[in-house]
Amino acid sequence: MTDWQARAAKLYDGGFRPMVIGGKWCAAQSGEVMEARNPADGGLLATVPKGGAEDIDAAVAAARAAFEGPWAKFTPFERQALLLRIAERFEAEWETLCLSDTLDMGMPIQRTLANSRRVLGMLRYYAGQAVAIHGETIPNSFPGEIYSSTVREPVGVVGAIIPWNAPIAGSIWKIGPALATGCTVVLKPSEEASLTVLLIAKLMQEAGLPDGVLNIVTGHGADAGAALAAHPGVDKIVFTGSTATGQAIARAATGNLKRVALELGGKSPVIVCRDADIDKAVPVAAMSVFANSGQICIAGSRLFVAREIHDEFVRRVAEYAAGLRLGHGIHEETEIGPIISARQAERIGGYLEAGRREGAEVMTGGAAPEGAAFENGHFYKPTVFAGVTDEMTIAREEIFGPVISALPFDTLDEVVERANATPYGLAAGVFSTHLGTAHQLAHRIKAGSVWVNMYHAIDPAVPFGGVKMSGYGREGGREHVEEYLDTKAIWINAE
């Protein structure tokens, strides 16, 4: 037994893990529970409450009471100090947080551990922003001695709904700016991965977070999530997940016209020009999709390669993919972990069948791995399709699995048109050693983020989000904090 296996056995033993409302750890009012199972081997990790609308009601009431109570009296300095204490607790328990994510949703432990700079950086960035919130004094043209100014005030109660593919970072992206600005939060994690979020709430309590400022309600999206999105006591809803669910949340939010921020799906293009550095581009292009088993919204799943280098490049990407090590996430040598659930694995399998049926060629992968180590889990080999056309299902729809569709192109104008011919606009990658080409493509591609000769770069100070059907609103940077604030104009007659 490895050290990680021993620690895993101690962390989750199949017992009940309550949710937190108003600072109190509790079961769902219905008494119902959900199972949390390890996607790598099917083992029972824990049970969690199956919360519903009545639990959302209680959590929103607790968040409102905290927002209008002691939390409202916290100064910017005190909010900053709290966020820095939370960062310290996270740093001290980082390996435990990472192990929880690996067990609950399958991401390889080496990948979760590597996210420390990003997550701890977010907490400390938001801490800095807490003391940088300010209004303006604005000259006006009103007759008389009239002074006008603005103040920035917290929106209020924030409802947050996150997916299962990155619970640690996803949680902090929602909670961090809320705490910095003085908002309170009701967070509904995915029913597929709730355990780490409950651990995060515990660590924040230990760091001194007042009761009711962060409330966690575990449950299904159709019940707890829908109730949170439509709740009249919620002032802002933030969501990361599928485009279809995002559309439903936007409709539900119209009841009280709550503020909405959505980070949704993608079908991101990666464009490899004929002058690209192939040695550097191959692993980056491959891992733009295969990282986290393709279960990532920004996956560069449409690989456009200049026709002059297409065959060689795709062959090398396929060779790279074939060499990636699949396995249980707690094994340090694992590079590709499991798919989150049997349902998602079945969905991916359907896309693989569609690719073959529509005429694409499987260069590598295309099936589940064999062997005792994979029998009880949900796995797929990294897959590279060649001979793909823009009309094929695998080139149009978000798969959310380890599948690349390779497509040749001839001219820059052509590839820009084809890359933009999608309802999505979340991210894109460009590989070129020519500065002019890189600039031209970066400016012409319709996406919220464009990476040149790199991929997956996300920093707390840099805004991230989508355009078109990939959503609206930004996470990261000053824009993110601004979205949790309202602007109030104040007029004073000094005569």
Rosetta blueprint (number, residue, H / E / L):
1 M L
2 T L
3 D H
4 W H
5 Q H
6 A H
7 R H
8 A H
9 A H
10 K H
11 L H
12 Y L
13 D L
14 G L
15 G L
16 F E
17 R L
18 P L
19 M E
20 V E
21 I E
22 G L
23 G L
24 K E
25 W E
26 C E
27 A L
28 A L
29 Q L
30 S L
31 G L
32 E L
33 V E
34 M E
35 E E
36 A E
37 R E
38 N L
39 P L
40 A L
41 D L
42 G L
43 G L
44 L E
45 L E
46 A E
47 T E
48 V E
49 P E
50 K L
51 G L
52 G L
53 A H
54 E H
55 D H
56 I H
57 D H
58 A H
59 A H
60 V H
61 A H
62 A H
63 A H
64 R H
65 A H
66 A H
67 F H
68 E H
69 G L
70 P H
71 W H
72 A H
73 K H
74 F L
75 T L
76 P H
77 F H
78 E H
79 R H
80 Q H
81 A H
82 L H
83 L H
84 L H
85 R H
86 I H
87 A H
88 E H
89 R H
90 F H
91 E H
92 A H
93 E L
94 W H
95 E H
96 T H
97 L H
98 C H
99 L H
100 S H
101 D H
102 T H
103 L H
104 D H
105 M H
106 G L
107 M L
108 P L
109 I H
110 Q H
111 R H
112 T H
113 L H
114 A L
115 N L
116 S H
117 R H
118 R H
119 V H
120 L H
121 G H
122 M H
123 L H
124 R H
125 Y H
126 Y H
127 A H
128 G H
129 Q H
130 A H
131 V L
132 A L
133 I L
134 H L
135 G L
136 E L
137 T E
138 I E
139 P L
140 N L
141 S L
142 F L
143 P L
144 G L
145 E L
146 I E
147 Y E
148 S E
149 S E
150 T E
151 V E
152 R E
153 E E
154 P E
155 V L
156 G L
157 V E
158 V E
159 G E
160 A E
161 I E
162 I L
163 P L
164 W L
165 N L
166 A L
167 P H
168 I H
169 A H
170 G H
171 S H
172 I H
173 W H
174 K H
175 I H
176 G H
177 P H
178 A H
179 L H
180 A H
181 T H
182 G L
183 C L
184 T E
185 V E
186 V E
187 L E
188 K E
189 P L
190 S L
191 E L
192 E L
193 A L
194 S L
195 L H
196 T H
197 V H
198 L H
199 L H
200 I H
201 A H
202 K H
203 L H
204 M H
205 Q H
206 E H
207 A L
208 G L
209 L L
210 P L
211 D L
212 G L
213 V L
214 L E
215 N E
216 I E
217 V L
218 T L
219 G L
220 H L
221 G H
222 A H
223 D H
224 A H
225 G H
226 A H
227 A H
228 L H
229 A H
230 A H
231 H L
232 P L
233 G L
234 V L
235 D L
236 K E
237 I E
238 V E
239 F E
240 T E
241 G L
242 S L
243 T H
244 A H
245 T H
246 G H
247 Q H
248 A H
249 I H
250 A H
251 R H
252 A H
253 A H
254 T H
255 G H
256 N L
257 L L
258 K L
259 R E
260 V E
261 A E
262 L E
263 E E
264 L L
265 G L
266 G L
267 K L
268 S L
269 P E
270 V E
271 I E
272 V E
273 C L
274 R L
275 D L
276 A L
277 D L
278 I H
279 D H
280 K H
281 A H
282 V H
283 P H
284 V H
285 A H
286 A H
287 M H
288 S H
289 V H
290 F H
291 A H
292 N H
293 S H
294 G H
295 Q L
296 I L
297 C L
298 I L
299 A L
300 G L
301 S L
302 R E
303 L E
304 F E
305 V E
306 A E
307 R L
308 E L
309 I L
310 H H
311 D H
312 E H
313 F H
314 V H
315 R H
316 R H
317 V H
318 A H
319 E H
320 Y H
321 A H
322 A H
323 G L
324 L L
325 R L
326 L E
327 G L
328 H L
329 G L
330 I L
331 H L
332 E L
333 E L
334 T L
335 E L
336 I E
337 G L
338 P L
339 I L
340 I L
341 S L
342 A H
343 R H
344 Q H
345 A H
346 E H
347 R H
348 I H
349 G H
350 G H
351 Y H
352 L H
353 E H
354 A H
355 G H
356 R H
357 R H
358 E L
359 G L
360 A L
361 E E
362 V E
363 M E
364 T E
365 G L
366 G L
367 A L
368 A L
369 P L
370 E L
371 G L
372 A H
373 A H
374 F H
375 E L
376 N L
377 G L
378 H L
379 F L
380 Y L
381 K L
382 P L
383 T E
384 V E
385 F E
386 A E
387 G L
388 V L
389 T L
390 D L
391 E L
392 M L
393 T H
394 I H
395 A H
396 R H
397 E L
398 E L
399 I L
400 F L
401 G L
402 P L
403 V E
404 I E
405 S E
406 A E
407 L E
408 P E
409 F E
410 D L
411 T L
412 L H
413 D H
414 E H
415 V H
416 V H
417 E H
418 R H
419 A H
420 N H
421 A L
422 T L
423 P L
424 Y L
425 G L
426 L L
427 A E
428 A E
429 G E
430 V E
431 F E
432 S L
433 T L
434 H L
435 L H
436 G H
437 T H
438 A H
439 H H
440 Q H
441 L H
442 A H
443 H H
444 R H
445 I L
446 K L
447 A L
448 G L
449 S E
450 V E
451 W E
452 V E
453 N L
454 M L
455 Y L
456 H L
457 A L
458 I L
459 D L
460 P L
461 A L
462 V L
463 P L
464 F E
465 G L
466 G L
467 V L
468 K H
469 M H
470 S H
471 G E
472 Y E
473 G L
474 R L
475 E E
476 G L
477 G H
478 R H
479 E H
480 H H
481 V H
482 E H
483 E L
484 Y L
485 L E
486 D E
487 T E
488 K E
489 A E
490 I E
491 W E
492 I E
493 N E
494 A L
495 E L
